Amino acid sequence: MQVISTVAELRQRLRGKTGIAFVPTMGNLHEGHLDLVRIARQHGACVVVSIFVNPLQFGANEDFSKYPRTLAQDCEKLEQCGVDVVFTPTERELYPQPQQVMVEPLLADELCGAFRPGHFRGVATVVLKLFNIVQPQAAVFGKKDYQQLYVVRQVAAQLNLPVEIIGGETVRAPDGLALSSRNQYLSAAGRTEATFLYQTLTSTRQAMLNGVTDYAKLERRAVEALTARGWQVDYVAVRAQATLLQPENGARDLVILAAARLGNTRLIDNLEVCLKG
């Protein structure tokens, strides 16, 4: 496995390569990331993983400076997974000049975008830059960041990028909590309470499977349940999987998305719901 930090060296290493599968990350890798790497191995002969904490997707009062950086441990894990190349650019390497050209994706101001202004513009911009550098044939993103996956797919489609965007299923702890680098911010009590977000989504999904179609009422009920236990809820929303818009009558392929804070830790999660016809 090679660890490369410059664009020029990476391009030299990948010149003439076909079948490149790419997994972009911000590091502090856990089993969810490693599962994406394993999926990438199924879609390419050469697996490239990037580790870059992207400043463009952090707001002014968010945790950019505190975001855990664990490069040595990350590289050990990636080598054990058989990764071919790890790309670890500095901020100056990836943004040699102040970034002026920014990608404005669809739904950038919806859901998480409404609470994190500019976040998805930053995501789309760095992903496009990384795609231009790595030139992958396939790229893997986790479904835990459901809106991010949607945004990346839309950017790839709008710009006719020759990249297959693959979604990896959310990896969960035995108690249901979606694995996330930010879980380590939780206290012991917070870690126990965090499972209630998944439980709330599960009960909402079951109500939908049981035939409840008043999605607004289900959303309110979920928000109230979380708030009653001390959560600060950004949103709980039922949307159509294909568009992330409010579902039309009779829509079958839906997703329940949620974002809420426990103390200073913001957690996101979602569950897909496929209703019978």
Secondary structure, DSSP 8 states (H G I E B T S, - for coil): -EEE--HHHHHHHHTT--SEEEEEE-S---HHHHHHHHHHHHH-SEEEEEE---GGGS-TTSSTTTS---HHHHHHHHHHTT-SEEE---HHHH-SS--------TTTTSTHHHHSTTHHHHHHHHHHHHHHHH--SEEEEETTSHHHHHHHHHHHHHTT-S-EEEEE---B-TTS-B--GGGGGS-HHHHHHHHHHHHHHHHHHHHHHTT---HHHHHHHHHHHHHHTT-EEEEEEEEETTTSS---TT--EEEEEEEEEETTEEEEEEEEEE---
